[in-house]
Amino acid sequence: RKEVEQDPGPFNVPEGATVAFNCTYSNSASQSFFWYRQDCRKEPKLLMSVYSSGNEDGRFTAQLNRASQYISLLIRDSKLSDSATYLCVVKGGTGANNLFFGTGTRLTVIP
Amino acid sequence: EADIYQTPRYLVIGTGKKITLECSQTMGHDKMYWYQQDPGMELHLIHYSYGVNSTEKGDLSSESTVSRIRTEHFPLTLESARPSHTSQYLCASSELGGDGYTFGSGTRLTVV
């Protein structure tokens, strides 16, 4: 079983739509959670960390459900510039080799 | 402006050649990493380092080797490139105890 599982999509949504991505992780001891954004043929960039209490950054809202071991990302009022692949990332214990990346969910926002 | 640099950006090379992918960061980060990513696939950790003279193998087995002689520099070497090494190689760094990773722009390697 993979450490992190995501629906690969693609999600094709019109401008202005609200879209939600989910991700599940297998290790209940995981400590930190993130969403990264990766544009085509570019490097991943940190979008936001995910906290137990949930957090919001403008049009983006991240939620964590530890009991169900899933993480979500909600994007409101989608813009064309939101088109990218969104990577769910989970960190386990204290070692360096435990940052696990999902395969990513591809989003295309259509005019 | 990038704080972590990778060169070359693209590389096409023949089978059997020795290559070194360069990675340098100016943030003073102790931890550095090399990830491998095939198109449409997740990133896999192949090497990491906690600091100078520290190198460890990651979760994905790789025929490459790394060195960490200076804090800012973490090169990756393939002694004899093969077509199966064709992939994108991403270097990243983070602070000791920090969660956020900063990635370089990657090296897209093609071995023919």
Backbone of each chain as ProteinMPNN parsed JSONL, in Angstrom:
{"seq_chain_A": "RKEVEQDPGPFNVPEGATVAFNCTYSNSASQSFFWYRQDCRKEPKLLMSVYSSGNEDGRFTAQLNRASQYISLLIRDSKLSDSATYLCVVKGGTGANNLFFGTGTRLTVIP", "coords_chain_A": {"N_chain_A": [[0.854, -1.201, 0.0], [0.525, 2.23, -0.822], [2.197, 5.028, 0.73], [0.991, 7.52, 0.553], [-1.996, 8.415, -0.985], [-3.618, 9.655, -3.822], [-6.254, 10.92, -5.861], [-5.58, 10.91, -9.206], [-6.799, 12.513, -11.064], [-7.535, 13.776, -14.386], [-8.818, 16.936, -13.146], [-11.063, 18.971, -14.606], [-12.17, 22.136, -14.605], [-14.441, 24.936, -14.753], [-13.558, 28.434, -14.901], [-13.85, 30.189, -11.847], [-15.115, 28.211, -10.476], [-15.535, 26.023, -7.61], [-13.306, 23.723, -6.269], [-12.359, 20.555, -4.926], [-9.816, 18.592, -3.457], [-8.851, 15.394, -2.328], [-6.873, 13.355, -0.124], [-5.314, 10.466, 1.104], [-3.515, 8.966, 3.808], [-1.278, 6.418, 4.98], [0.177, 5.937, 7.314], [-0.426, 6.172, 10.592], [1.091, 7.477, 12.446], [2.099, 9.708, 11.316], [3.28, 13.072, 11.188], [3.378, 15.668, 10.102], [1.9, 17.654, 7.536], [1.332, 18.586, 4.158], [0.509, 20.633, 1.326], [1.752, 20.754, -1.892], [2.471, 22.54, -4.878], [2.892, 21.795, -8.266], [3.958, 22.899, -11.28], [3.788, 22.207, -14.818], [6.604, 20.449, -15.816], [8.16, 21.759, -13.969], [9.651, 22.529, -10.714], [8.417, 21.212, -7.545], [6.539, 23.363, -5.373], [6.033, 24.69, -2.155], [2.755, 24.997, -1.153], [0.934, 25.177, 1.023], [1.018, 24.458, 4.538], [-0.649, 21.948, 6.485], [-2.796, 22.058, 9.137], [-4.037, 20.657, 12.217], [-6.244, 22.048, 13.079], [-7.22, 23.051, 10.822], [-6.654, 25.284, 8.093], [-6.504, 28.426, 6.364], [-5.746, 30.174, 3.39], [-6.218, 32.801, 1.725], [-7.913, 32.005, -1.164], [-7.631, 29.363, -0.736], [-8.158, 26.478, 1.21], [-7.179, 24.245, 3.688], [-7.65, 21.07, 5.158], [-7.41, 18.713, 7.838], [-7.996, 15.422, 8.771], [-7.425, 13.476, 11.235], [-8.429, 11.136, 12.366], [-9.608, 9.75, 10.273], [-7.512, 9.74, 8.618], [-7.103, 11.484, 6.424], [-6.538, 14.184, 4.148], [-7.48, 17.349, 2.941], [-7.886, 19.689, 0.233], [-9.242, 22.718, -0.617], [-10.207, 24.776, -3.223], [-11.37, 27.868, -3.907], [-13.301, 29.917, -6.189], [-11.879, 29.462, -8.702], [-8.976, 30.195, -10.639], [-7.46, 30.745, -13.87], [-4.746, 30.557, -13.553], [-4.47, 28.749, -11.547], [-4.192, 26.276, -12.6], [-2.462, 23.328, -12.463], [-0.464, 20.693, -11.002], [-1.338, 19.23, -7.978], [0.257, 18.296, -5.124], [0.029, 16.022, -2.525], [1.586, 15.803, 0.558], [3.274, 14.037, 3.067], [4.727, 13.836, 6.247], [6.575, 11.676, 8.325], [8.165, 10.385, 11.003], [11.124, 11.464, 12.702], [13.269, 11.208, 11.021], [15.164, 11.947, 8.009], [14.36, 10.685, 5.727], [11.604, 10.47, 5.315], [9.622, 11.996, 4.085], [6.865, 11.826, 2.296], [5.546, 11.712, -0.918], [2.513, 12.181, -2.699], [1.16, 11.051, -5.877], [0.045, 13.186, -7.07], [-2.583, 15.458, -8.031], [-4.049, 16.444, -10.931], [-5.032, 19.58, -12.046], [-6.992, 21.442, -14.268], [-8.001, 24.567, -15.158], [-10.588, 25.954, -16.917], [-11.256, 28.472, -19.359]], "CA_chain_A": [[0.0, 0.0, 0.0], [1.318, 3.459, -0.877], [2.128, 5.883, 1.921], [0.066, 8.62, 0.276], [-2.799, 8.118, -2.177], [-4.407, 10.762, -4.332], [-6.922, 10.757, -7.138], [-4.724, 11.629, -10.148], [-7.57, 13.395, -11.937], [-7.506, 15.234, -14.223], [-9.994, 17.719, -12.836], [-11.227, 20.094, -15.524], [-13.238, 22.944, -14.027], [-14.518, 26.29, -15.333], [-13.144, 29.553, -14.047], [-14.821, 30.582, -10.832], [-15.66, 27.041, -9.77], [-14.883, 25.539, -6.397], [-12.844, 22.345, -6.482], [-11.773, 19.968, -3.715], [-8.979, 17.408, -3.624], [-8.627, 14.624, -1.107], [-5.668, 12.557, -0.094], [-5.274, 9.623, 2.3], [-2.18, 8.504, 4.167], [-1.388, 5.115, 5.625], [0.884, 5.871, 8.591], [-1.154, 6.956, 11.605], [2.058, 8.24, 13.244], [2.551, 10.868, 10.53], [3.259, 14.254, 12.048], [3.214, 16.938, 9.4], [1.169, 17.468, 6.288], [1.511, 19.745, 3.297], [0.145, 20.617, -0.092], [2.699, 21.392, -2.786], [1.995, 22.761, -6.235], [3.929, 21.565, -9.266], [3.595, 23.234, -12.65], [4.324, 21.259, -15.796], [8.051, 20.48, -16.034], [8.802, 22.63, -12.986], [9.847, 21.897, -9.418], [7.321, 21.42, -6.579], [6.664, 24.508, -4.469], [5.128, 24.579, -1.023], [1.538, 25.805, -1.229], [0.556, 25.446, 2.407], [1.034, 23.384, 5.517], [-1.999, 21.58, 6.903], [-2.824, 21.939, 10.594], [-5.19, 19.904, 12.734], [-7.398, 22.937, 13.227], [-7.573, 23.567, 9.504], [-6.098, 26.613, 7.839], [-6.977, 29.079, 5.152], [-4.842, 31.17, 2.827], [-6.935, 33.362, 0.589], [-8.923, 31.133, -1.761], [-7.242, 27.982, -0.457], [-8.421, 25.987, 2.564], [-6.698, 22.882, 3.909], [-8.217, 20.416, 6.336], [-6.8, 17.44, 8.221], [-8.825, 14.541, 9.586], [-6.49, 12.45, 11.717], [-9.148, 9.881, 12.646], [-9.807, 9.064, 8.998], [-6.232, 9.81, 7.917], [-7.155, 12.129, 5.12], [-6.232, 15.608, 4.047], [-8.198, 17.914, 1.808], [-7.56, 21.042, -0.223], [-10.374, 23.341, -1.288], [-9.857, 25.991, -3.948], [-12.58, 28.618, -4.274], [-13.154, 30.923, -7.246], [-10.701, 29.014, -9.465], [-8.393, 31.066, -11.662], [-6.688, 30.018, -14.888], [-3.393, 30.361, -13.027], [-4.462, 27.637, -10.586], [-3.93, 25.037, -13.337], [-1.192, 22.745, -12.013], [-0.636, 19.436, -10.279], [-1.286, 19.48, -6.536], [0.864, 17.139, -4.473], [-0.2, 15.811, -1.097], [2.877, 15.39, 1.116], [3.119, 13.631, 4.465], [5.993, 13.582, 6.933], [6.375, 10.765, 9.44], [8.927, 10.608, 12.223], [12.146, 12.494, 12.771], [14.33, 10.964, 10.046], [15.069, 12.743, 6.794], [13.844, 9.922, 4.601], [10.22, 10.137, 5.548], [8.701, 12.929, 3.451], [6.267, 11.008, 1.259], [4.778, 12.49, -1.885], [1.521, 11.531, -3.533], [1.414, 11.196, -7.31], [-0.461, 14.476, -7.495], [-3.878, 15.591, -8.703], [-3.888, 17.462, -11.972], [-6.16, 20.499, -12.199], [-7.001, 22.38, -15.385], [-9.091, 25.536, -15.079], [-10.934, 26.276, -18.299], [-11.885, 29.808, -19.465]], "C_chain_A": [[0.885, 1.245, 0.0], [1.141, 4.26, 0.4], [1.081, 6.987, 1.753], [-0.684, 8.305, -1.018], [-3.641, 9.335, -2.544], [-5.121, 10.332, -5.594], [-6.115, 11.553, -8.162], [-5.457, 12.618, -11.037], [-7.488, 12.925, -13.38], [-8.868, 15.814, -13.83], [-10.01, 18.895, -13.812], [-12.426, 20.907, -15.055], [-13.262, 24.306, -14.698], [-13.995, 27.329, -14.353], [-14.24, 29.908, -13.07], [-15.384, 29.429, -10.033], [-14.892, 26.793, -8.471], [-14.521, 24.074, -6.611], [-12.165, 21.847, -5.214], [-10.979, 18.722, -4.072], [-8.856, 16.721, -2.283], [-7.397, 13.759, -1.251], [-5.739, 11.709, 1.175], [-3.845, 9.176, 2.552], [-2.297, 7.27, 5.044], [-0.768, 5.061, 7.022], [0.217, 6.787, 9.617], [-0.215, 7.797, 12.469], [2.574, 9.47, 12.509], [2.315, 12.144, 11.318], [2.926, 15.547, 11.324], [2.655, 16.674, 8.013], [1.237, 18.749, 5.477], [0.793, 19.531, 1.979], [1.237, 21.384, -0.84], [2.016, 21.557, -4.138], [3.164, 22.517, -7.176], [3.372, 21.892, -10.642], [4.317, 22.295, -13.603], [5.82, 21.496, -16.01], [8.78, 21.462, -15.103], [8.967, 21.87, -11.662], [8.627, 22.095, -8.528], [7.603, 22.64, -5.71], [5.618, 24.384, -3.376], [3.958, 25.538, -1.18], [1.088, 26.183, 0.179], [0.753, 24.21, 3.266], [-0.407, 23.12, 5.939], [-1.976, 21.327, 8.406], [-4.104, 21.237, 11.033], [-6.445, 20.752, 12.816], [-7.897, 23.45, 11.886], [-6.964, 24.945, 9.303], [-6.482, 27.107, 6.464], [-5.941, 30.095, 4.701], [-5.5, 31.706, 1.579], [-8.006, 32.416, 0.097], [-8.696, 29.656, -1.437], [-7.507, 27.628, 1.008], [-7.962, 24.542, 2.658], [-7.287, 22.341, 5.195], [-7.502, 19.09, 6.568], [-7.782, 16.673, 9.083], [-7.945, 13.377, 10.016], [-7.186, 11.11, 11.93], [-9.312, 9.06, 11.374], [-8.548, 9.058, 8.149], [-6.401, 10.35, 6.512], [-6.985, 13.629, 5.25], [-6.995, 16.134, 2.84], [-7.668, 19.306, 1.482], [-8.755, 21.564, -0.999], [-9.889, 24.62, -1.957], [-11.162, 26.651, -4.372], [-12.263, 29.588, -5.399], [-11.92, 30.639, -8.107], [-10.283, 30.021, -10.526], [-7.653, 30.196, -12.682], [-5.301, 29.666, -14.352], [-3.309, 29.257, -11.964], [-4.171, 26.301, -11.274], [-2.531, 24.54, -13.009], [-1.498, 21.362, -11.461], [-0.428, 19.708, -8.799], [-0.86, 18.197, -5.834], [0.54, 17.132, -2.984], [1.079, 15.225, -0.517], [2.727, 15.155, 2.612], [4.492, 13.345, 5.051], [5.735, 12.729, 8.16], [7.142, 11.165, 10.667], [10.003, 11.652, 12.073], [13.266, 12.287, 11.754], [14.139, 11.789, 8.791], [14.4, 11.991, 5.673], [12.38, 9.597, 4.77], [9.263, 11.227, 5.09], [8.154, 12.196, 2.245], [5.352, 11.86, 0.386], [3.714, 11.623, -2.536], [1.864, 11.75, -4.998], [0.909, 12.521, -7.846], [-1.82, 14.384, -8.162], [-3.759, 16.744, -9.68], [-5.171, 18.271, -12.124], [-5.957, 21.361, -13.437], [-8.227, 23.266, -15.236], [-9.335, 26.075, -16.486], [-11.618, 27.642, -18.365], [-13.389, 29.704, -19.692]], "O_chain_A": [[1.874, 1.31, 0.73], [0.106, 4.196, 1.063], [0.376, 7.338, 2.7], [-0.069, 7.965, -2.029], [-4.282, 9.954, -1.695], [-4.634, 9.465, -6.32], [-5.975, 12.766, -8.008], [-4.836, 13.46, -11.688], [-7.376, 11.717, -13.587], [-9.917, 15.252, -14.142], [-9.086, 19.708, -13.837], [-13.561, 20.433, -15.1], [-12.229, 24.787, -15.163], [-13.995, 27.123, -13.14], [-15.419, 29.925, -13.422], [-16.056, 29.638, -9.024], [-13.779, 27.278, -8.269], [-15.341, 23.285, -7.081], [-11.487, 22.602, -4.517], [-11.411, 17.903, -4.884], [-8.768, 17.368, -1.239], [-6.943, 13.47, -2.357], [-6.183, 12.195, 2.215], [-3.059, 9.025, 1.617], [-3.283, 7.092, 5.759], [-1.155, 4.218, 7.832], [0.289, 8.012, 9.518], [-0.66, 8.722, 13.149], [3.41, 10.198, 13.043], [1.312, 12.293, 12.014], [2.262, 16.422, 11.881], [2.895, 15.631, 7.405], [1.206, 19.852, 6.024], [0.51, 18.403, 1.575], [1.596, 22.503, -0.474], [1.104, 20.808, -4.489], [4.283, 22.966, -6.927], [2.435, 21.249, -11.114], [5.319, 21.673, -13.249], [6.243, 22.603, -16.343], [9.874, 21.932, -15.415], [8.497, 20.743, -11.506], [7.872, 23.046, -8.727], [8.749, 22.917, -5.356], [4.47, 24.021, -3.632], [4.148, 26.746, -1.323], [0.886, 27.359, 0.485], [0.667, 23.077, 2.793], [-1.278, 23.973, 5.767], [-1.223, 20.48, 8.888], [-5.109, 21.227, 10.322], [-7.56, 20.259, 12.648], [-8.876, 24.194, 11.821], [-6.782, 25.689, 10.266], [-6.744, 26.336, 5.541], [-5.334, 30.788, 5.518], [-5.358, 31.135, 0.497], [-8.913, 32.058, 0.849], [-9.492, 28.803, -1.829], [-7.136, 28.368, 1.92], [-8.31, 23.714, 1.816], [-7.409, 23.055, 6.19], [-7.051, 18.434, 5.629], [-8.341, 17.226, 10.03], [-7.745, 12.42, 9.268], [-6.589, 10.059, 11.696], [-9.176, 7.836, 11.389], [-8.517, 8.445, 7.082], [-5.917, 9.769, 5.54], [-7.245, 14.238, 6.288], [-7.136, 15.437, 1.835], [-7.09, 19.994, 2.324], [-9.224, 20.917, -1.936], [-9.236, 25.45, -1.324], [-11.958, 26.065, -5.105], [-11.125, 30.03, -5.556], [-11.029, 31.48, -8.223], [-11.115, 30.615, -11.212], [-7.272, 29.062, -12.39], [-4.756, 28.607, -14.662], [-2.219, 28.878, -11.537], [-3.929, 25.3, -10.598], [-1.541, 25.232, -13.244], [-2.647, 20.919, -11.455], [0.551, 20.346, -8.412], [-1.518, 17.161, -5.933], [0.754, 18.12, -2.282], [1.603, 14.246, -1.048], [2.133, 15.961, 3.329], [5.319, 12.688, 4.42], [4.818, 12.994, 8.938], [6.822, 12.165, 11.31], [9.803, 12.643, 11.371], [14.144, 13.143, 11.646], [13.039, 12.283, 8.543], [13.907, 12.617, 4.735], [11.957, 8.507, 4.385], [8.183, 11.366, 5.665], [8.877, 11.962, 1.277], [4.512, 12.615, 0.874], [3.97, 10.471, -2.886], [2.751, 12.539, -5.324], [1.287, 12.94, -8.939], [-2.165, 13.374, -8.775], [-3.415, 17.867, -9.309], [-6.254, 17.714, -12.306], [-4.889, 21.939, -13.635], [-9.355, 22.777, -15.193], [-8.428, 26.577, -17.149], [-12.467, 27.947, -17.527], [-14.069, 30.725, -19.803]]}, "seq_chain_B": "EADIYQTPRYLVIGTGKKITLECSQTMGHDKMYWYQQDPGMELHLIHYSYGVNSTEKGDLSSESTVSRIRTEHFPLTLESARPSHTSQYLCASSELGGDGYTFGSGTRLTVV", "coords_chain_B": {"N_chain_B": [[14.137, 35.114, -7.267], [16.135, 32.256, -7.387], [17.097, 30.216, -4.633], [18.263, 27.845, -4.54], [20.164, 25.985, -6.69], [20.364, 24.195, -9.69], [22.347, 22.479, -12.016], [23.203, 20.725, -15.033], [20.26, 22.144, -16.674], [18.985, 20.668, -18.599], [20.038, 17.546, -19.975], [21.448, 15.504, -22.369], [22.85, 12.456, -22.966], [25.258, 9.928, -23.86], [25.125, 6.32, -23.5], [27.017, 4.81, -20.907], [28.61, 6.96, -20.251], [30.155, 9.062, -17.762], [28.564, 11.154, -15.436], [27.928, 14.213, -13.669], [25.588, 15.726, -11.665], [24.87, 18.938, -10.639], [24.216, 20.652, -7.569], [23.469, 23.42, -5.652], [23.015, 25.449, -2.755], [22.084, 28.535, -1.222], [21.158, 29.118, 1.241], [22.117, 28.227, 3.608], [21.198, 25.839, 4.587], [21.117, 22.807, 6.47], [20.166, 20.237, 5.815], [20.008, 18.291, 2.88], [18.69, 16.971, -0.203], [18.151, 14.465, -2.731], [15.821, 13.832, -5.199], [14.047, 11.626, -7.394], [12.031, 11.783, -10.239], [9.738, 10.433, -12.384], [7.803, 11.067, -15.394], [4.506, 12.03, -14.586], [4.528, 10.611, -12.275], [5.119, 9.953, -8.716], [7.429, 11.733, -6.548], [10.518, 10.267, -5.622], [12.695, 9.596, -2.976], [16.176, 9.471, -3.278], [18.717, 10.039, -2.262], [20.086, 11.535, 0.731], [21.256, 14.096, 3.02], [22.484, 15.082, 6.162], [24.291, 16.982, 6.773], [27.649, 18.343, 6.42], [29.86, 15.861, 5.25], [28.026, 13.869, 5.73], [26.063, 11.397, 4.313], [23.328, 9.575, 3.031], [21.459, 6.76, 1.816], [18.333, 6.839, 0.125], [14.79, 6.022, -0.036], [14.343, 4.853, -2.514], [16.151, 2.668, -4.465], [19.234, 3.444, -5.967], [21.719, 3.779, -8.515], [23.382, 5.852, -8.395], [25.766, 8.107, -6.797], [26.547, 10.318, -4.051], [28.036, 13.298, -2.626], [29.087, 15.336, 0.154], [30.85, 17.722, 0.757], [30.956, 20.385, 1.249], [28.738, 22.608, 2.941], [26.949, 23.948, 1.252], [26.876, 22.543, -1.111], [25.912, 19.751, -3.042], [26.518, 17.422, -4.915], [25.49, 14.981, -7.4], [26.444, 11.883, -8.731], [26.698, 9.807, -11.564], [28.33, 6.987, -12.444], [28.363, 5.425, -14.757], [26.294, 6.007, -17.157], [23.012, 4.832, -18.011], [20.239, 3.957, -20.201], [18.051, 3.444, -18.494], [18.386, 5.278, -16.509], [17.248, 7.576, -17.323], [15.373, 10.327, -16.485], [13.788, 12.802, -14.314], [15.701, 14.718, -12.102], [15.573, 16.014, -8.946], [16.761, 18.376, -6.703], [16.739, 19.255, -3.261], [16.427, 21.276, -0.266], [16.462, 21.787, 3.312], [15.937, 23.346, 6.53], [17.613, 22.213, 9.486], [15.51, 20.384, 11.445], [13.423, 21.74, 10.364], [10.352, 21.851, 8.432], [9.595, 22.606, 5.859], [10.473, 22.163, 2.467], [12.716, 23.361, 0.034], [12.892, 23.333, -3.389], [15.131, 22.757, -6.124], [15.235, 23.689, -9.634], [15.489, 21.406, -11.083], [17.017, 18.701, -12.981], [16.717, 17.504, -16.128], [17.326, 14.466, -17.312], [18.411, 12.607, -20.076], [19.325, 9.537, -21.293], [20.875, 8.115, -23.959]], "CA_chain_B": [[15.48, 34.581, -7.497], [16.265, 30.942, -6.789], [18.076, 30.046, -3.573], [18.865, 26.536, -4.747], [20.488, 25.972, -8.1], [20.759, 22.923, -10.268], [22.838, 22.499, -13.386], [22.514, 21.476, -16.079], [18.803, 22.071, -16.653], [18.71, 19.523, -19.466], [21.256, 16.838, -20.363], [21.307, 14.294, -23.181], [24.185, 11.871, -22.907], [25.315, 8.562, -24.341], [25.283, 5.227, -22.532], [28.37, 4.537, -20.456], [29.317, 8.176, -19.84], [30.078, 9.491, -16.37], [27.983, 12.485, -15.333], [27.686, 14.78, -12.344], [24.544, 16.743, -11.587], [25.265, 19.878, -9.595], [23.176, 21.28, -6.752], [24.022, 24.337, -4.659], [22.015, 26.3, -2.108], [22.689, 29.693, -0.548], [20.337, 29.39, 2.422], [22.762, 27.693, 4.792], [20.449, 24.683, 5.095], [21.925, 21.628, 6.776], [19.655, 19.044, 5.145], [19.827, 18.337, 1.433], [18.056, 15.75, -0.687], [17.968, 14.24, -4.161], [14.63, 13.065, -5.552], [13.893, 11.241, -8.785], [10.625, 11.827, -10.615], [9.38, 10.108, -13.76], [6.604, 11.821, -15.787], [3.231, 11.575, -14.049], [4.741, 9.751, -11.1], [5.496, 10.677, -7.512], [8.849, 11.889, -6.264], [11.113, 9.242, -4.772], [13.959, 10.019, -2.381], [17.274, 8.564, -3.602], [19.838, 10.334, -1.358], [19.924, 12.703, 1.571], [22.418, 14.444, 3.831], [22.182, 15.922, 7.327], [25.293, 18.025, 6.877], [28.939, 18.018, 5.813], [30.358, 14.492, 5.425], [26.912, 12.959, 5.992], [25.246, 11.015, 3.162], [22.553, 8.352, 3.265], [20.6, 6.356, 0.706], [16.914, 7.062, 0.363], [13.854, 4.901, -0.126], [14.438, 4.237, -3.827], [17.513, 2.255, -4.773], [19.797, 4.172, -7.098], [23.118, 3.484, -8.789], [24.13, 7.097, -8.273], [26.418, 8.398, -5.521], [26.558, 11.734, -3.711], [29.044, 13.733, -1.674], [28.75, 16.591, 0.838], [32.112, 18.252, 1.282], [30.625, 21.729, 1.732], [27.32, 22.717, 3.314], [26.104, 24.479, 0.19], [27.053, 21.82, -2.354], [25.493, 18.348, -2.888], [26.47, 16.87, -6.266], [25.106, 13.58, -7.62], [27.257, 11.334, -9.816], [26.451, 8.491, -12.169], [29.626, 6.563, -13.016], [28.162, 4.89, -16.102], [24.871, 6.257, -17.412], [22.276, 3.864, -18.823], [18.902, 4.482, -20.549], [17.128, 3.347, -17.351], [18.591, 6.449, -15.648], [16.508, 8.703, -17.877], [14.385, 10.771, -15.5], [14.079, 14.126, -13.788], [16.353, 14.665, -10.796], [15.272, 17.241, -8.208], [17.504, 18.594, -5.476], [15.981, 20.074, -2.308], [17.104, 21.504, 1.003], [15.615, 22.26, 4.4], [16.651, 23.613, 7.767], [17.599, 21.128, 10.46], [14.315, 20.539, 12.262], [12.382, 22.414, 9.608], [9.471, 20.988, 7.648], [9.458, 23.027, 4.471], [11.556, 21.865, 1.54], [12.867, 24.209, -1.142], [13.394, 22.512, -4.488], [15.751, 23.345, -7.303], [14.41, 23.582, -10.836], [15.594, 20.058, -11.611], [17.796, 18.342, -14.171], [16.024, 16.477, -16.926], [18.39, 13.654, -17.9], [18.061, 11.597, -21.071], [20.473, 8.722, -21.669], [20.534, 7.463, -25.24]], "C_chain_B": [[15.643, 33.285, -6.708], [17.333, 30.95, -5.712], [18.743, 28.684, -3.655], [18.969, 26.321, -6.255], [20.892, 24.583, -8.543], [21.262, 23.15, -11.681], [23.322, 21.11, -13.761], [20.999, 21.335, -15.951], [18.344, 20.877, -17.481], [20.038, 18.885, -19.86], [20.887, 15.597, -21.161], [22.701, 13.713, -23.323], [24.135, 10.416, -23.362], [25.534, 7.543, -23.234], [26.758, 5.025, -22.193], [29.145, 5.753, -19.985], [29.151, 8.419, -18.339], [29.531, 10.913, -16.322], [27.851, 12.911, -13.879], [26.639, 15.867, -12.453], [24.853, 17.634, -10.386], [24.043, 20.442, -8.869], [23.856, 22.146, -5.707], [22.912, 25.181, -4.069], [22.723, 27.374, -1.28], [21.975, 30.034, 0.75], [20.978, 28.896, 3.718], [22.047, 26.497, 5.389], [21.378, 23.503, 5.352], [21.477, 20.409, 5.965], [19.534, 19.272, 3.643], [19.395, 16.967, 0.941], [18.17, 15.681, -2.211], [16.73, 13.356, -4.336], [14.676, 12.736, -7.037], [12.408, 11.212, -9.102], [10.47, 11.502, -12.091], [8.078, 10.82, -14.11], [5.323, 11.208, -15.231], [3.327, 10.72, -12.804], [5.166, 10.594, -9.902], [7.012, 10.806, -7.387], [9.31, 10.756, -5.344], [12.467, 9.732, -4.269], [15.05, 9.006, -2.708], [18.51, 8.808, -2.724], [19.461, 11.501, -0.457], [21.167, 12.904, 2.424], [21.97, 15.353, 4.975], [23.162, 17.085, 7.463], [26.59, 17.563, 6.241], [29.387, 16.611, 6.233], [29.28, 13.477, 5.812], [26.171, 12.672, 4.7], [24.565, 9.689, 3.466], [21.758, 8.031, 2.008], [19.143, 6.52, 1.099], [16.089, 5.806, 0.171], [13.972, 4.157, -1.442], [15.899, 3.918, -4.12], [18.01, 2.978, -6.021], [21.257, 3.804, -7.267], [23.984, 4.734, -8.691], [24.79, 7.197, -6.905], [26.404, 9.9, -5.299], [27.719, 12.019, -2.78], [28.597, 15.047, -1.052], [30.006, 17.088, 1.546], [31.917, 19.656, 1.828], [29.132, 21.798, 2.004], [26.446, 23.059, 2.121], [26.058, 23.606, -1.059], [26.755, 20.323, -2.165], [25.395, 17.71, -4.278], [26.122, 15.381, -6.291], [25.857, 13.07, -8.846], [26.746, 9.97, -10.256], [27.73, 8.084, -12.875], [29.48, 6.09, -14.458], [26.668, 4.974, -16.424], [24.278, 5.181, -18.317], [20.903, 4.445, -19.145], [17.916, 4.424, -19.392], [17.299, 4.502, -16.366], [17.863, 7.682, -16.158], [15.365, 9.075, -16.934], [14.637, 12.25, -15.196], [14.636, 13.977, -12.381], [16.184, 16.029, -10.13], [16.066, 17.277, -6.916], [16.665, 19.49, -4.561], [16.814, 20.273, -1.047], [16.095, 21.961, 2.049], [16.491, 22.546, 5.611], [16.604, 22.376, 8.656], [16.416, 21.342, 11.39], [13.177, 21.238, 11.558], [11.572, 21.439, 8.765], [9.459, 21.335, 6.174], [10.684, 22.713, 3.646], [11.542, 22.918, 0.429], [13.521, 23.373, -2.23], [14.139, 23.363, -5.51], [14.863, 23.097, -8.512], [14.568, 22.247, -11.551], [16.548, 19.925, -12.781], [17.047, 17.226, -14.876], [17.096, 15.721, -17.703], [17.819, 12.649, -18.889], [19.336, 10.859, -21.454], [20.09, 7.92, -22.912], [21.517, 6.359, -25.575]], "O_chain_B": [[15.332, 33.224, -5.518], [18.36, 31.614, -5.855], [19.687, 28.406, -2.915], [17.991, 26.458, -6.99], [21.654, 23.889, -7.871], [20.678, 23.917, -12.447], [23.806, 20.378, -12.898], [20.516, 20.491, -15.196], [17.418, 20.164, -17.095], [21.037, 19.578, -20.055], [20.12, 14.75, -20.702], [23.627, 14.401, -23.751], [23.1, 9.757, -23.262], [26.062, 7.864, -22.169], [27.626, 5.063, -23.065], [30.213, 5.616, -19.388], [28.149, 8.035, -17.735], [29.978, 11.779, -17.074], [27.685, 12.085, -12.982], [26.781, 16.81, -13.232], [25.067, 17.154, -9.272], [22.992, 20.675, -9.466], [24.716, 21.674, -4.963], [21.985, 25.586, -4.77], [23.798, 27.155, -0.722], [22.165, 31.12, 1.299], [20.44, 29.121, 4.802], [22.254, 26.167, 6.557], [22.294, 23.228, 4.576], [22.309, 19.639, 5.486], [19.028, 20.3, 3.192], [19.682, 15.944, 1.562], [18.271, 16.704, -2.887], [16.602, 12.297, -3.721], [15.264, 13.468, -7.833], [11.614, 10.68, -8.327], [11.004, 12.205, -12.948], [7.309, 11.152, -13.207], [5.083, 10.011, -15.386], [2.331, 10.17, -12.336], [5.521, 11.765, -10.033], [7.77, 10.084, -8.034], [8.601, 10.345, -4.425], [13.285, 10.225, -5.046], [14.883, 7.814, -2.451], [19.273, 7.876, -2.468], [18.638, 12.343, -0.815], [22.015, 12.019, 2.541], [21.177, 16.274, 4.778], [22.897, 18.051, 8.178], [26.633, 16.515, 5.596], [29.303, 16.232, 7.401], [29.598, 12.346, 6.182], [25.695, 13.6, 4.047], [25.153, 8.798, 4.079], [21.424, 8.924, 1.23], [18.774, 6.358, 2.263], [16.601, 4.687, 0.207], [13.728, 2.952, -1.492], [16.768, 4.785, -4.032], [17.286, 3.103, -7.008], [21.957, 3.546, -6.287], [25.197, 4.665, -8.888], [24.432, 6.476, -5.974], [26.265, 10.67, -6.249], [28.316, 11.103, -2.214], [27.82, 15.79, -1.652], [30.192, 16.902, 2.748], [32.615, 20.076, 2.751], [28.35, 21.106, 1.352], [25.34, 22.536, 1.981], [25.288, 23.888, -1.976], [27.278, 19.697, -1.243], [24.288, 17.482, -4.767], [26.41, 14.634, -5.356], [25.903, 13.742, -9.877], [26.411, 9.11, -9.442], [28.168, 8.76, -13.805], [30.361, 6.323, -15.286], [25.883, 4.119, -16.013], [24.922, 4.687, -19.242], [20.439, 5.339, -18.437], [17.027, 5.27, -19.307], [16.46, 4.693, -15.486], [17.861, 8.72, -15.497], [14.505, 8.251, -16.624], [15.557, 12.866, -15.734], [14.114, 13.21, -11.571], [16.593, 17.057, -10.67], [16.047, 16.327, -6.134], [15.961, 20.382, -5.036], [17.772, 19.543, -0.794], [15.018, 22.455, 1.718], [17.619, 22.066, 5.714], [15.663, 21.587, 8.582], [16.33, 22.375, 12.055], [12.074, 21.322, 12.097], [12.036, 20.35, 8.427], [9.327, 20.45, 5.328], [11.81, 22.967, 4.074], [10.479, 23.311, -0.052], [14.577, 22.777, -2.017], [13.816, 24.531, -5.727], [13.864, 22.384, -8.426], [13.86, 21.978, -12.521], [16.849, 20.895, -13.477], [16.781, 16.165, -14.312], [17.699, 16.259, -18.632], [16.868, 11.93, -18.583], [20.31, 11.474, -21.887], [19.123, 7.158, -22.914], [21.384, 5.707, -26.611]]}, "name": "protein", "num_of_chains": 2, "seq": "RKEVEQDPGPFNVPEGATVAFNCTYSNSASQSFFWYRQDCRKEPKLLMSVYSSGNEDGRFTAQLNRASQYISLLIRDSKLSDSATYLCVVKGGTGANNLFFGTGTRLTVIPEADIYQTPRYLVIGTGKKITLECSQTMGHDKMYWYQQDPGMELHLIHYSYGVNSTEKGDLSSESTVSRIRTEHFPLTLESARPSHTSQYLCASSELGGDGYTFGSGTRLTVV"}
